[in-house]
Amino acid sequence: MLKIFSVAIFNVEVLATECVFDTNFYASYILKLASPLMVLACLLSVSPLLSLLVETKQINAGKVVLYQAYLINAVLFILNLVYPSMVSVTLSIFHCQTFSEGTSYLTSEPSIECGTVTWWSYAGTFGICGIVFYLIGIPMLCYTILRHNKDKLSDPLFKKQYGALYIVYNNGYYYWEVILMVKKMLVLLLVVIFPDSVLLQVLGALTVLAISVGIGFVTTPFQFAHNNLLDNLASFSCCITLASGHAVFSPPVPNSSTFLLQLQKNFTE
């Protein structure tokens, strides 16, 4: 399904390590998981430097508070930006395809067999850590910050710190960015849950997106009407992309042009 959805940039890699280093899949996987953390560590290292400048009286303390607020906002913006990519990277080690002899191999690296001791040692450690930190951790962190500070949403300093998470939404929908994260995660999870059935992946994604479009028409989470319209159109266009992509990539049914026979063939694959 990711081949179908590539136009929607759901599977963009944060760092194509194989183009930079001569590494195997596991080393590349670990480096991809760690790359956003390294960038965030570099950003966060600026904060103690600012505090040091205050102590040496080389910069005003008020400016430091402002700079630190912008720094926090930048970190949250980056986490939100890389979230779909990191979900895809994290789940790539679990995306295995089973062949006729009953053996499963990684879709992204067919030379690696799934279920072996080596595979489990990486999937059970780095894969699970990626799920906890990226898939679950980032949405939970964002929701916790907003939930515990929902009375400060109008505070100017809080806006500078955490505005990237809620500033475009109405007050009653301050958590909507988390909802969008969960939607992206669910769509990408379908690839792992149904690795051998593109039809089920497509139907599941269409269900998630259709629900999203339906909720979008009923609610108005964005402050501006054109943003609500664009969000609904984006989900609707993804539905069309999925349906069209599946029709293009699905093999033709011999001696038949009926839709029912096409569905029957896909279910039995």
Backbone as JSON, one array per atom type, in Angstrom:
{
  "sequence": "MLKIFSVAIFNVEVLATECVFDTNFYASYILKLASPLMVLACLLSVSPLLSLLVETKQINAGKVVLYQAYLINAVLFILNLVYPSMVSVTLSIFHCQTFSEGTSYLTSEPSIECGTVTWWSYAGTFGICGIVFYLIGIPMLCYTILRHNKDKLSDPLFKKQYGALYIVYNNGYYYWEVILMVKKMLVLLLVVIFPDSVLLQVLGALTVLAISVGIGFVTTPFQFAHNNLLDNLASFSCCITLASGHAVFSPPVPNSSTFLLQLQKNFTE",
  "N": [[0.83, -1.2, 0.0], [2.07, 1.19, 0.58], [3.38, 1.84, -1.74], [1.3, 2.68, -3.33], [0.54, 4.89, -1.84], [2.65, 6.61, -1.96], [2.61, 9.02, -3.27], [1.34, 10.67, -1.5], [3.24, 11.17, 0.34], [3.64, 9.57, 2.62], [5.62, 7.83, 3.25], [8.13, 9.0, 3.42], [11.59, 9.09, 3.96], [13.5, 10.05, 6.78], [16.27, 10.06, 6.86], [18.33, 8.86, 4.44], [20.3, 6.58, 4.99], [21.71, 4.55, 3.71], [22.66, 5.71, 1.46], [24.67, 7.27, 2.33], [26.33, 5.93, 4.16], [28.09, 2.79, 4.27], [26.26, 0.45, 5.23], [24.52, -2.26, 6.92], [21.1, -3.5, 7.01], [20.15, -3.44, 9.7], [21.94, -1.74, 11.08], [21.48, 0.6, 9.64], [18.8, 0.94, 10.25], [18.84, 1.47, 13.03], [20.29, 3.85, 13.02], [18.57, 5.52, 11.61], [16.42, 5.62, 13.4], [17.66, 6.97, 15.46], [18.42, 9.41, 14.42], [16.53, 11.71, 14.47], [16.57, 12.15, 17.24], [19.19, 12.92, 17.69], [19.27, 15.35, 16.34], [17.4, 16.79, 17.86], [18.71, 16.77, 20.31], [20.88, 18.41, 19.74], [19.55, 20.83, 19.34], [18.38, 21.23, 21.88], [20.65, 21.53, 23.38], [21.3, 24.12, 23.15], [19.93, 25.55, 25.06], [21.2, 25.37, 27.75], [23.47, 26.82, 27.06], [22.47, 29.35, 26.59], [21.63, 29.97, 29.17], [24.1, 30.1, 30.38], [25.15, 32.36, 29.16], [23.52, 34.27, 30.3], [24.36, 34.18, 32.97], [26.92, 35.16, 32.71], [26.29, 37.67, 32.03], [26.06, 38.47, 29.39], [23.86, 38.56, 27.9], [20.43, 39.54, 27.98], [18.2, 38.45, 30.56], [15.47, 38.31, 30.09], [15.32, 38.06, 27.33], [16.44, 35.55, 27.04], [14.5, 33.85, 28.13], [12.55, 34.19, 26.21], [13.88, 33.22, 23.93], [14.27, 30.56, 24.7], [11.66, 29.73, 24.81], [10.95, 29.86, 22.09], [12.68, 27.88, 21.25], [11.68, 25.53, 22.42], [9.26, 25.45, 21.06], [10.2, 25.03, 18.48], [11.32, 22.47, 18.73], [9.03, 20.91, 19.24], [7.67, 21.37, 16.87], [9.38, 20.1, 15.03], [9.21, 17.45, 15.95], [6.53, 16.93, 15.35], [6.64, 17.22, 12.6], [8.35, 15.15, 11.7], [7.01, 12.93, 12.53], [5.18, 11.15, 10.95], [7.08, 9.99, 9.19], [8.85, 8.75, 11.0], [7.19, 6.91, 12.19], [6.77, 5.22, 10.01], [9.42, 4.36, 9.57], [9.97, 3.07, 12.03], [8.11, 0.95, 12.01], [8.97, -0.49, 9.85], [10.68, -2.64, 10.37], [8.98, -4.57, 11.24], [7.44, -5.17, 9.11], [6.81, -7.72, 7.34], [6.78, -10.17, 4.74], [5.08, -13.09, 3.86], [5.98, -16.01, 2.17], [5.3, -18.67, -0.24], [6.46, -21.01, 0.78], [6.19, -20.67, 3.44], [7.97, -19.11, 4.83], [8.97, -15.97, 6.16], [9.99, -12.75, 5.07], [11.69, -9.59, 5.37], [10.06, -6.83, 3.96], [11.3, -4.47, 3.14], [13.92, -5.27, 3.05], [14.66, -7.92, 1.55], [16.56, -9.92, 1.96], [16.71, -10.51, 4.61], [15.48, -12.66, 7.02], [12.44, -12.91, 8.75], [11.57, -13.44, 12.2], [13.76, -14.84, 13.12], [16.46, -15.39, 15.51], [18.24, -13.25, 15.45], [16.69, -11.3, 14.16], [14.6, -10.98, 16.05], [16.1, -9.97, 18.18], [16.68, -7.39, 17.42], [14.16, -6.34, 16.6], [12.72, -6.71, 18.94], [13.95, -5.01, 20.7], [15.08, -2.38, 19.67], [12.99, -1.92, 17.87], [10.67, -2.07, 19.5], [11.31, -0.03, 21.29], [11.22, 2.13, 19.53], [8.48, 2.11, 18.93], [7.4, 2.71, 21.45], [8.56, 5.22, 22.01], [8.22, 6.86, 19.67], [5.72, 6.16, 18.18], [3.8, 6.0, 20.27], [4.76, 7.68, 22.31], [5.24, 10.38, 21.36], [2.6, 11.43, 20.53], [1.33, 11.14, 23.07], [2.92, 12.78, 24.7], [2.47, 15.32, 23.55], [-0.33, 15.55, 23.92], [-0.5, 15.4, 26.72], [0.9, 17.71, 27.52], [-0.79, 19.72, 26.47], [-3.26, 19.11, 27.67], [-2.8, 19.4, 30.44], [-2.3, 22.07, 30.54], [-4.43, 23.5, 29.56], [-5.75, 25.74, 30.42], [-4.02, 27.74, 29.96], [-3.84, 28.39, 27.34], [-4.23, 30.8, 26.08], [-2.23, 32.36, 27.0], [0.49, 34.49, 26.34], [3.28, 33.74, 26.5], [3.09, 30.96, 26.73], [1.97, 30.38, 24.28], [4.12, 30.99, 22.62], [5.82, 28.97, 23.38], [4.46, 26.47, 23.0], [2.82, 26.8, 20.85], [2.94, 25.64, 18.31], [1.53, 23.32, 18.45], [-1.2, 23.86, 18.73], [-2.09, 26.35, 17.85], [-3.43, 26.9, 15.46], [-5.93, 25.9, 15.77], [-9.35, 25.87, 17.01], [-10.33, 26.76, 20.38], [-11.81, 24.75, 21.63], [-10.89, 22.54, 20.35], [-8.22, 22.05, 20.89], [-6.6, 19.85, 21.04], [-6.43, 18.72, 18.54], [-4.3, 18.29, 16.82], [-3.07, 16.06, 17.84], [-5.0, 14.16, 17.26], [-4.77, 14.09, 14.48], [-2.21, 13.04, 14.28], [-2.64, 10.45, 15.29], [-4.34, 9.48, 13.34], [-2.63, 9.33, 11.09], [-0.84, 7.44, 12.09], [-2.48, 5.16, 12.35], [-3.13, 4.59, 9.68], [-0.61, 3.87, 8.66], [-0.04, 1.72, 10.29], [-1.67, -0.26, 9.31], [-0.32, -1.42, 7.21], [1.47, -3.12, 8.43], [-0.2, -4.73, 9.96], [-1.77, -6.05, 8.07], [0.06, -7.52, 6.15], [0.08, -9.14, 3.88], [-2.08, -8.59, 2.33], [-3.11, -6.34, 0.19], [-5.58, -5.33, -0.41], [-7.03, -5.37, 2.03], [-5.46, -3.57, 3.44], [-5.94, -1.24, 1.96], [-8.75, -0.98, 2.2], [-8.94, -0.68, 4.99], [-7.48, 1.72, 5.35], [-9.07, 3.44, 3.81], [-11.36, 3.38, 5.37], [-10.5, 4.63, 7.76], [-9.82, 7.17, 6.74], [-12.26, 7.95, 5.63], [-13.86, 8.16, 7.91], [-12.47, 10.25, 9.07], [-12.98, 12.31, 7.22], [-15.76, 12.47, 7.5], [-16.0, 13.28, 10.21], [-14.7, 15.69, 9.96], [-16.49, 17.19, 8.42], [-18.59, 17.48, 10.18], [-17.53, 18.72, 12.44], [-15.64, 21.71, 13.27], [-12.62, 22.1, 13.59], [-10.45, 23.79, 12.96], [-9.42, 27.24, 13.12], [-9.87, 28.87, 10.94], [-12.03, 28.85, 8.14], [-11.15, 28.02, 5.61], [-9.02, 26.38, 6.2], [-10.25, 24.18, 7.41], [-11.65, 23.26, 5.18], [-9.51, 22.6, 3.45], [-8.29, 20.54, 4.91], [-10.27, 18.56, 4.89], [-10.45, 18.16, 2.13], [-7.9, 17.18, 1.65], [-7.93, 14.69, 2.99], [-9.98, 13.5, 1.53], [-8.85, 13.46, -1.03], [-6.79, 11.69, -0.56], [-8.25, 9.37, -0.19], [-9.22, 9.0, -2.81], [-6.76, 8.67, -4.08], [-5.85, 6.27, -2.94], [-7.88, 4.43, -3.73], [-7.71, 4.66, -6.53], [-5.03, 4.02, -6.93], [-4.95, 1.37, -6.03], [-6.55, 0.18, -7.94], [-4.95, 0.55, -10.19], [-2.54, -0.8, -9.6], [-3.39, -3.36, -9.03], [-3.44, -6.69, -10.29], [-4.85, -7.64, -13.47], [-7.99, -9.38, -13.86], [-8.27, -12.48, -15.31], [-10.21, -13.11, -18.23], [-12.46, -11.74, -17.36], [-14.31, -8.85, -16.43], [-15.6, -7.9, -14.32], [-16.43, -6.24, -11.27], [-17.0, -7.67, -8.93], [-15.73, -10.14, -9.27], [-13.13, -9.26, -9.27], [-12.84, -8.37, -6.62], [-13.22, -10.84, -5.31], [-10.96, -12.23, -6.19], [-8.92, -10.69, -5.0], [-9.4, -11.08, -2.27], [-8.8, -13.75, -1.99], [-6.11, -13.86, -2.4]],
  "CA": [[0.0, 0.0, 0.0], [2.93, 2.37, 0.6], [3.66, 2.2, -3.13], [0.14, 3.45, -3.76], [0.42, 6.11, -1.06], [3.88, 7.38, -2.0], [2.3, 10.37, -3.73], [0.91, 11.44, -0.34], [4.44, 11.34, 1.16], [3.52, 8.89, 3.9], [6.77, 6.98, 3.5], [9.35, 9.74, 3.22], [12.59, 8.76, 4.95], [14.17, 11.19, 7.38], [17.67, 10.0, 6.48], [18.64, 7.69, 3.61], [21.65, 6.27, 5.45], [22.4, 3.67, 2.78], [23.3, 6.56, 0.45], [25.78, 7.97, 2.97], [27.23, 4.97, 4.8], [28.02, 1.4, 3.84], [25.72, -0.22, 6.41], [23.49, -3.25, 6.69], [19.76, -3.01, 7.33], [19.99, -3.19, 11.13], [22.68, -0.52, 11.43], [20.75, 1.7, 9.03], [17.55, 1.08, 11.01], [19.16, 2.12, 14.3], [20.7, 5.23, 12.73], [17.36, 6.27, 11.25], [15.67, 5.87, 14.64], [18.39, 7.9, 16.34], [18.71, 10.69, 13.77], [15.78, 12.84, 15.03], [17.01, 12.39, 18.61], [20.44, 13.66, 17.63], [18.93, 16.72, 15.97], [16.75, 17.41, 19.02], [19.75, 16.97, 21.33], [21.64, 19.6, 19.34], [18.71, 22.0, 19.61], [18.22, 21.41, 23.32], [21.93, 21.93, 23.97], [21.38, 25.59, 23.09], [19.33, 26.11, 26.27], [22.2, 25.66, 28.78], [24.37, 27.86, 26.58], [21.78, 30.62, 26.85], [21.7, 30.21, 30.62], [25.48, 30.5, 30.67], [25.29, 33.74, 28.72], [22.85, 35.11, 31.3], [25.22, 34.24, 34.15], [28.06, 36.03, 32.39], [25.71, 38.97, 31.73], [26.26, 38.81, 27.99], [22.54, 38.62, 27.27], [19.36, 39.85, 28.92], [17.46, 37.27, 31.01], [14.17, 38.29, 29.43], [15.51, 37.53, 25.98], [16.71, 34.12, 27.16], [13.2, 33.2, 28.31], [11.9, 34.22, 24.9], [14.6, 32.3, 23.04], [13.99, 29.19, 25.14], [10.28, 29.44, 24.39], [11.01, 29.55, 20.66], [13.41, 26.62, 21.11], [10.7, 24.47, 22.73], [8.31, 25.42, 19.95], [10.89, 24.43, 17.33], [11.44, 21.03, 19.0], [7.71, 20.3, 19.04], [7.38, 21.44, 15.43], [10.16, 19.05, 14.37], [8.61, 16.16, 16.31], [5.3, 16.79, 14.57], [6.99, 17.11, 11.19], [8.97, 13.85, 11.38], [6.23, 11.83, 13.1], [4.79, 10.1, 9.98], [8.27, 9.3, 8.7], [9.41, 7.9, 12.04], [6.27, 5.77, 12.32], [7.08, 4.33, 8.9], [10.74, 3.76, 9.83], [9.86, 2.16, 13.17], [7.33, -0.24, 11.64], [9.57, -1.2, 8.72], [11.29, -3.89, 10.81], [7.89, -5.53, 11.48], [6.72, -5.37, 7.86], [7.32, -8.95, 6.73], [5.9, -10.81, 3.76], [5.18, -14.54, 3.9], [5.99, -16.63, 0.84], [4.57, -19.94, -0.35], [7.06, -22.04, 1.62], [5.89, -20.36, 4.83], [9.02, -18.27, 5.4], [8.71, -14.53, 6.05], [11.17, -11.9, 4.87], [11.41, -8.17, 5.44], [9.7, -6.24, 2.67], [12.3, -3.46, 2.79], [15.22, -5.94, 2.89], [14.26, -9.32, 1.36], [17.6, -10.87, 2.36], [16.6, -10.75, 6.05], [14.34, -13.49, 7.38], [11.75, -12.51, 9.97], [11.34, -14.5, 13.17], [15.01, -15.44, 13.57], [16.98, -14.85, 16.77], [18.8, -11.92, 15.16], [15.58, -10.37, 13.9], [13.94, -10.69, 17.32], [16.97, -9.17, 19.04], [16.54, -5.99, 17.0], [12.74, -5.95, 16.64], [12.26, -6.7, 20.33], [14.6, -3.94, 21.46], [14.99, -1.09, 18.98], [11.65, -1.77, 17.31], [9.74, -1.75, 20.59], [11.66, 1.31, 21.78], [10.68, 3.08, 18.56], [7.03, 2.16, 19.12], [7.11, 3.4, 22.72], [8.97, 6.63, 21.97], [7.67, 7.59, 18.53], [4.3, 5.93, 17.89], [2.97, 6.3, 21.44], [5.33, 8.74, 23.14], [5.06, 11.74, 20.84], [1.21, 11.89, 20.74], [1.04, 11.24, 24.5], [3.61, 13.97, 25.2], [1.74, 16.51, 23.08], [-1.64, 15.62, 24.58], [-0.29, 15.69, 28.15], [1.25, 19.13, 27.64], [-1.97, 20.55, 26.2], [-4.31, 18.81, 28.63], [-2.47, 19.97, 31.75], [-2.15, 23.52, 30.43], [-5.51, 24.01, 28.71], [-6.16, 27.06, 30.9], [-2.98, 28.7, 29.59], [-3.74, 28.43, 25.89], [-4.22, 32.19, 25.62], [-1.07, 33.03, 27.57], [1.45, 34.8, 25.25], [4.5, 32.94, 26.61], [2.74, 29.57, 26.44], [1.81, 30.3, 22.82], [5.45, 30.96, 22.01], [6.44, 27.69, 23.7], [3.74, 25.29, 22.52], [1.86, 27.21, 19.84], [2.99, 24.76, 17.14], [0.6, 22.2, 18.65], [-2.63, 24.18, 18.83], [-2.42, 27.74, 17.54], [-4.32, 27.0, 14.29], [-7.21, 25.25, 16.08], [-10.25, 26.51, 17.96], [-10.03, 26.39, 21.76], [-12.44, 23.47, 21.97], [-10.2, 21.45, 19.63], [-6.78, 22.28, 21.09], [-5.93, 18.55, 20.95], [-6.69, 18.15, 17.22], [-3.04, 17.86, 16.21], [-2.86, 14.69, 18.31], [-5.93, 13.33, 16.47], [-4.18, 13.92, 13.15], [-1.09, 12.1, 14.45], [-3.19, 9.1, 15.45], [-4.86, 9.09, 12.02], [-1.48, 8.92, 10.28], [-0.3, 6.21, 12.65], [-3.38, 4.06, 12.03], [-2.98, 4.25, 8.27], [0.66, 3.18, 8.48], [-0.11, 0.44, 11.01], [-2.38, -1.24, 8.49], [0.66, -2.11, 6.37], [2.06, -4.18, 9.25], [-1.26, -5.63, 10.42], [-2.18, -6.87, 6.92], [1.2, -7.44, 5.23], [-0.1, -9.96, 2.68], [-3.34, -8.25, 1.65], [-3.2, -4.93, -0.16], [-6.99, -4.95, -0.37], [-7.39, -5.05, 3.41], [-4.77, -2.32, 3.76], [-6.65, -0.14, 1.3], [-10.07, -0.84, 2.83], [-8.73, -0.12, 6.32], [-7.1, 3.13, 5.21], [-10.26, 4.16, 3.35], [-12.27, 3.51, 6.52], [-9.94, 5.66, 8.63], [-9.92, 8.46, 6.07], [-13.68, 8.29, 5.49], [-14.28, 8.64, 9.23], [-11.85, 11.56, 9.23], [-13.74, 13.26, 6.4], [-17.07, 12.64, 8.14], [-15.84, 14.11, 11.41], [-14.33, 17.02, 9.51], [-17.68, 17.91, 7.96], [-19.46, 17.75, 11.33], [-16.85, 19.63, 13.35], [-14.79, 22.75, 12.67], [-11.5, 22.24, 14.52], [-9.55, 24.89, 12.61], [-9.95, 28.58, 13.34], [-10.27, 29.47, 9.66], [-12.85, 27.93, 7.36], [-10.41, 27.44, 4.48], [-8.2, 25.28, 6.73], [-11.15, 23.03, 7.54], [-11.91, 22.77, 3.83], [-8.29, 21.98, 2.94], [-8.08, 19.28, 5.62], [-11.24, 17.59, 4.35], [-10.06, 17.85, 0.75], [-6.7, 16.35, 1.71], [-8.36, 13.33, 3.32], [-10.76, 12.99, 0.41], [-7.93, 13.17, -2.13], [-6.08, 10.46, -0.19], [-9.18, 8.27, -0.49], [-9.2, 8.81, -4.26], [-5.44, 8.14, -4.41], [-5.82, 4.86, -2.54], [-8.77, 3.64, -4.59], [-7.16, 4.66, -7.89], [-3.76, 3.29, -6.89], [-5.22, -0.06, -5.93], [-7.06, -0.25, -9.24], [-3.85, 0.54, -11.15], [-1.52, -1.8, -9.25], [-3.95, -4.71, -8.94], [-3.35, -7.43, -11.55], [-6.16, -7.84, -14.11], [-8.62, -10.68, -13.69], [-8.41, -13.1, -16.64], [-11.53, -13.48, -18.78], [-13.57, -11.11, -16.64], [-14.13, -7.43, -16.16], [-16.57, -7.52, -13.29], [-15.85, -5.8, -10.0], [-17.15, -8.71, -7.91], [-14.67, -11.12, -9.46], [-11.89, -8.63, -8.83], [-12.83, -8.44, -5.16], [-13.03, -12.24, -4.92], [-9.57, -12.57, -6.43], [-8.08, -10.02, -4.01], [-9.59, -11.7, -0.96], [-8.2, -15.08, -1.96], [-4.66, -13.77, -2.59]],
  "C": [[0.87, 1.26, 0.0], [3.31, 2.8, -0.82], [2.51, 3.03, -3.69], [0.15, 4.83, -3.14], [1.65, 7.0, -1.15], [3.64, 8.82, -2.46], [1.87, 11.26, -2.57], [2.03, 11.63, 0.67], [4.24, 10.75, 2.54], [4.76, 8.09, 4.24], [8.09, 7.69, 3.21], [10.33, 9.39, 4.33], [13.24, 10.02, 5.47], [15.62, 11.23, 6.94], [17.92, 8.73, 5.69], [20.09, 7.29, 3.9], [22.41, 5.39, 4.47], [23.07, 4.45, 1.66], [24.53, 7.27, 1.0], [26.81, 7.01, 3.54], [27.03, 3.59, 4.2], [27.57, 0.57, 5.04], [24.73, -1.3, 6.0], [22.15, -2.7, 7.16], [19.65, -2.62, 8.8], [20.72, -1.92, 11.57], [21.98, 0.72, 10.87], [19.47, 1.99, 9.8], [17.79, 1.84, 12.31], [19.52, 3.59, 14.07], [19.5, 6.09, 12.36], [16.52, 6.59, 12.48], [16.34, 6.95, 15.48], [18.55, 9.29, 15.74], [17.86, 11.86, 14.28], [16.2, 13.18, 16.46], [18.3, 13.19, 18.64], [20.2, 15.12, 17.27], [18.31, 17.46, 17.15], [17.76, 17.68, 20.12], [20.58, 18.21, 21.01], [20.85, 20.87, 19.62], [18.61, 22.29, 21.1], [19.52, 21.83, 23.99], [22.12, 23.45, 23.94], [20.89, 26.2, 24.39], [20.36, 26.35, 27.38], [23.21, 26.72, 28.35], [23.77, 29.24, 26.8], [21.82, 30.97, 28.32], [23.09, 30.67, 31.02], [25.73, 31.95, 30.27], [24.62, 34.71, 29.68], [23.74, 35.28, 32.52], [26.42, 35.14, 33.92], [27.61, 37.42, 31.95], [25.99, 39.43, 30.3], [24.94, 38.92, 27.23], [21.5, 38.86, 28.35], [18.56, 38.6, 29.26], [16.09, 37.16, 30.34], [14.25, 37.73, 28.02], [15.74, 36.03, 26.01], [15.41, 33.34, 27.31], [12.47, 33.12, 26.97], [12.55, 33.24, 23.94], [14.33, 30.84, 23.4], [12.58, 28.77, 24.76], [10.24, 29.08, 22.91], [11.71, 28.21, 20.42], [12.48, 25.43, 21.37], [9.71, 24.32, 21.59], [8.93, 24.75, 18.72], [11.03, 22.92, 17.5], [10.12, 20.33, 18.74], [7.31, 20.31, 17.57], [8.11, 20.34, 14.68], [9.59, 17.68, 14.68], [7.34, 15.89, 15.51], [5.61, 16.55, 13.09], [7.51, 15.72, 10.83], [8.12, 12.68, 11.84], [5.8, 10.78, 12.07], [5.98, 9.3, 9.47], [8.83, 8.34, 9.73], [8.49, 6.73, 12.35], [6.57, 4.74, 11.24], [8.41, 3.62, 9.12], [10.65, 2.73, 10.94], [9.18, 0.86, 12.77], [7.98, -1.05, 10.53], [10.19, -2.53, 9.13], [10.24, -4.97, 11.08], [7.12, -5.86, 10.2], [7.33, -6.55, 7.11], [6.29, -9.53, 5.77], [6.15, -12.31, 3.77], [5.07, -15.11, 2.5], [5.39, -18.03, 0.91], [5.15, -21.03, 0.54], [6.86, -21.78, 3.11], [6.92, -19.5, 5.52], [8.71, -16.8, 5.14], [10.02, -13.77, 5.91], [10.74, -10.44, 4.95], [11.11, -7.63, 4.05], [10.76, -5.24, 2.21], [13.69, -4.05, 2.58], [14.98, -7.44, 2.76], [15.32, -10.35, 1.75], [17.52, -11.24, 3.84], [15.32, -11.53, 6.34], [13.74, -13.02, 8.7], [11.59, -13.72, 10.89], [12.6, -15.2, 13.65], [15.45, -14.8, 14.89], [17.52, -13.44, 16.55], [17.69, -10.9, 14.93], [14.87, -9.99, 15.19], [14.79, -9.8, 18.22], [16.89, -7.69, 18.69], [15.08, -5.51, 17.08], [12.24, -5.83, 18.07], [12.89, -5.63, 21.19], [14.39, -2.59, 20.78], [13.6, -0.86, 18.38], [10.63, -1.38, 18.36], [10.02, -0.37, 21.16], [11.13, 2.39, 20.84], [9.18, 3.23, 18.69], [6.68, 2.97, 20.36], [7.41, 4.89, 22.6], [8.25, 7.41, 20.87], [6.16, 7.4, 18.38], [3.4, 6.36, 19.04], [3.45, 7.54, 22.16], [5.05, 10.14, 22.66], [3.61, 12.22, 20.97], [0.86, 12.06, 22.22], [1.69, 12.48, 25.1], [2.85, 15.23, 24.81], [0.4, 16.65, 23.79], [-1.49, 15.98, 26.05], [0.02, 17.16, 28.37], [0.01, 20.01, 27.48], [-3.05, 20.35, 27.25], [-4.05, 19.47, 29.98], [-2.33, 21.49, 31.72], [-3.27, 24.15, 29.6], [-6.02, 25.37, 29.16], [-5.16, 28.14, 30.52], [-2.88, 28.91, 28.08], [-3.68, 29.85, 25.34], [-3.03, 32.98, 26.14], [-0.01, 33.26, 26.48], [2.72, 33.94, 25.3], [4.23, 31.48, 26.28], [2.54, 29.37, 24.94], [3.16, 30.21, 22.12], [6.13, 29.62, 22.24], [5.78, 26.52, 22.96], [2.73, 25.61, 21.42], [1.83, 26.31, 18.61], [1.97, 23.64, 17.23], [-0.87, 22.59, 18.51], [-3.04, 25.52, 18.26], [-3.39, 27.88, 16.36], [-5.71, 26.43, 14.57], [-8.05, 26.1, 17.03], [-9.97, 25.98, 19.36], [-10.63, 25.04, 22.14], [-11.78, 22.28, 21.31], [-8.69, 21.62, 19.73], [-5.97, 21.0, 20.9], [-5.94, 17.98, 19.53], [-5.41, 17.68, 16.53], [-2.72, 16.42, 16.61], [-3.77, 13.73, 17.53], [-5.35, 13.07, 15.09], [-2.98, 12.97, 13.2], [-1.58, 10.66, 14.51], [-3.73, 8.6, 14.11], [-3.72, 8.6, 11.12], [-0.91, 7.59, 10.76], [-1.16, 5.01, 12.28], [-3.24, 3.62, 10.58], [-1.7, 3.46, 8.03], [0.69, 1.84, 9.2], [-0.76, -0.65, 10.18], [-1.43, -2.04, 7.61], [1.26, -3.29, 7.12], [1.01, -5.2, 9.67], [-1.7, -6.57, 9.3], [-1.07, -6.87, 5.87], [0.97, -8.15, 3.9], [-1.38, -9.63, 1.91], [-3.42, -6.75, 1.41], [-4.64, -4.45, -0.07], [-7.42, -4.56, 1.03], [-6.7, -3.78, 3.88], [-5.54, -1.12, 3.21], [-8.01, 0.1, 1.95], [-9.95, -0.24, 4.23], [-8.39, 1.35, 6.27], [-8.28, 3.97, 4.75], [-11.25, 4.38, 4.48], [-11.8, 4.63, 7.44], [-10.13, 7.04, 8.02], [-11.37, 8.9, 5.89], [-14.25, 8.81, 6.81], [-13.73, 10.03, 9.47], [-12.61, 12.63, 8.45], [-15.1, 13.53, 7.03], [-17.01, 13.53, 9.36], [-15.51, 15.54, 11.01], [-15.51, 17.85, 9.03], [-18.59, 18.3, 9.13], [-18.85, 18.8, 12.24], [-16.07, 20.69, 12.56], [-13.61, 23.0, 13.59], [-10.59, 23.42, 14.23], [-10.23, 26.24, 12.82], [-10.49, 29.19, 12.05], [-10.97, 28.43, 8.8], [-12.07, 27.28, 6.23], [-9.49, 26.31, 4.95], [-9.03, 24.01, 6.92], [-11.42, 22.4, 6.17], [-10.7, 22.03, 3.26], [-8.03, 20.63, 3.6], [-9.02, 18.2, 5.1], [-10.88, 17.18, 2.92], [-8.82, 16.96, 0.71], [-7.05, 14.9, 2.01], [-9.12, 12.7, 2.16], [-9.86, 12.63, -0.77], [-7.1, 11.92, -1.84], [-6.95, 9.23, -0.46], [-9.17, 7.96, -1.99], [-7.87, 8.19, -4.69], [-5.35, 6.65, -4.1], [-6.65, 4.0, -3.48], [-8.21, 3.54, -6.01], [-5.87, 3.85, -7.95], [-3.97, 1.8, -6.82], [-5.73, -0.6, -7.26], [-5.94, -0.37, -10.26], [-2.89, -0.6, -10.88], [-2.07, -3.21, -9.14], [-3.83, -5.41, -10.29], [-4.74, -7.64, -12.16], [-6.67, -9.25, -13.88], [-8.82, -11.31, -15.07], [-9.87, -13.4, -16.97], [-12.69, -12.85, -18.02], [-13.26, -9.65, -16.41], [-15.06, -6.96, -15.05], [-15.86, -7.18, -11.99], [-15.93, -6.88, -8.93], [-16.06, -9.77, -8.04], [-13.31, -10.56, -9.05], [-11.76, -8.68, -7.32], [-12.57, -9.86, -4.68], [-11.58, -12.65, -5.09], [-8.66, -11.95, -5.38], [-8.2, -10.67, -2.65], [-8.9, -13.05, -0.87], [-6.7, -15.06, -2.17], [-3.93, -14.01, -1.28]]
}
